[in-house]
Amino acid sequence: MLQQIERFVGVVRWHERKDYMTSMMEERRSDWPELPLAAWQDTYATLHRWTQIVGKTRLALAPMQNHWWQVTLYVTSRGLGTSPIPAGTRTFEVDFDFVERQLVVTTSDGRVARMPLEPMTVASFYQKYMELLAALALEPHIRPVPAELPDTIPFTEDREHRSYDADAAERCWRALTQVDRVMKRFRGRFLGKSSPSHFWWGAFDLSCTRFSGRLAPTHPGGVPNLPDRVTREAYSHECISAGWWPGTLGSPVTEPAFYAYAYPEPPGCPEAIVRPDAARYEMALREWVLPYEAVRTASDPDGMLLEFMQTTYDAAASLGKWDRPSLERPSAEWP
């Protein structure tokens, strides 16, 4: 009888542990939200243009930095933000607050202005945003036309893009917070020149880029609605980049995915062995790709993403003959 009781208790404890582990896994997965592109593509198209309007504000006022790093946005604890932008002797910041669902502008002289993030046309957003800045005595001169997008409808005339699902925008931001967190760990493994983890409003992607220190061949350009001088500055030096973007319907990647690539790409990248198994080399893009869904549903999302970024970097840096001993932190010291 005692053995039967012990066996029964053991079975109960096993099931309790299994339920606990399942619960923990579901909780961990909820930190990496579902984000199928088809479910929010209209909101994505609208939000993309809104971020361009705010990003172009930085472009208009912030002093030039290498590779256009002065124009990016950053993941914040509530959304996406510009960080301080100089405006004469003052500074100001613009933040997409996806928690309170509002756009917030704060200035160094203590002023604050807000507007709700809700369904509206790009034209309406542009008008309200410019009025918000003007009320704070801020008057940036931006070119109100989309960049890196197939259409060139001026922001002032764009009444086509008007959808905004606040829940979807928040899920996107929550995904970005996880990616940003892991990218910052990955950046800590490198001793050479490396970009921050930053958000490019042109392509709506979050990336972190490492540099070998050597000049790169002139970039051929050809990005839609983007002057070639922009890409030539961005790729003036050899680099290996890793990032995340929501995907594009009609492209080789139609769902959220992580990517990695080298410029210039050394021979052998398509054949290189990288991990995890879910990763692949996408010839049409000349990039390695890892589906976001594979990471989101993994038992160890952080570990899978770090493995992808590390093995793609290892492959590109070795094939490109980078001076790796002088550029990399010993693995025993990795964060």
Secondary structure as GFF3:
##gff-version 3
##sequence-region A 1 335
A	DSSP	alpha_helix	2	31	.	.	.	ID=ss1
A	DSSP	alpha_helix	37	61	.	.	.	ID=ss2
A	DSSP	three_ten_helix	66	71	.	.	.	ID=ss3
A	DSSP	beta_strand	74	75	.	.	.	ID=ss4
A	DSSP	beta_strand	79	81	.	.	.	ID=ss5
A	DSSP	beta_strand	85	87	.	.	.	ID=ss6
A	DSSP	beta_strand	90	97	.	.	.	ID=ss7
A	DSSP	beta_strand	102	107	.	.	.	ID=ss8
A	DSSP	beta_strand	112	116	.	.	.	ID=ss9
A	DSSP	alpha_helix	122	135	.	.	.	ID=ss10
A	DSSP	three_ten_helix	155	157	.	.	.	ID=ss11
A	DSSP	alpha_helix	166	187	.	.	.	ID=ss12
A	DSSP	beta_strand	198	200	.	.	.	ID=ss13
A	DSSP	beta_strand	205	215	.	.	.	ID=ss14
A	DSSP	alpha_helix	228	234	.	.	.	ID=ss15
A	DSSP	beta_strand	237	245	.	.	.	ID=ss16
A	DSSP	beta_strand	257	263	.	.	.	ID=ss17
A	DSSP	three_ten_helix	269	271	.	.	.	ID=ss18
A	DSSP	beta_strand	280	282	.	.	.	ID=ss19
A	DSSP	beta_strand	287	291	.	.	.	ID=ss20
A	DSSP	alpha_helix	292	296	.	.	.	ID=ss21
A	DSSP	alpha_helix	301	319	.	.	.	ID=ss22
A	DSSP	alpha_helix	324	327	.	.	.	ID=ss23
A	DSSP	three_ten_helix	331	333	.	.	.	ID=ss24
###
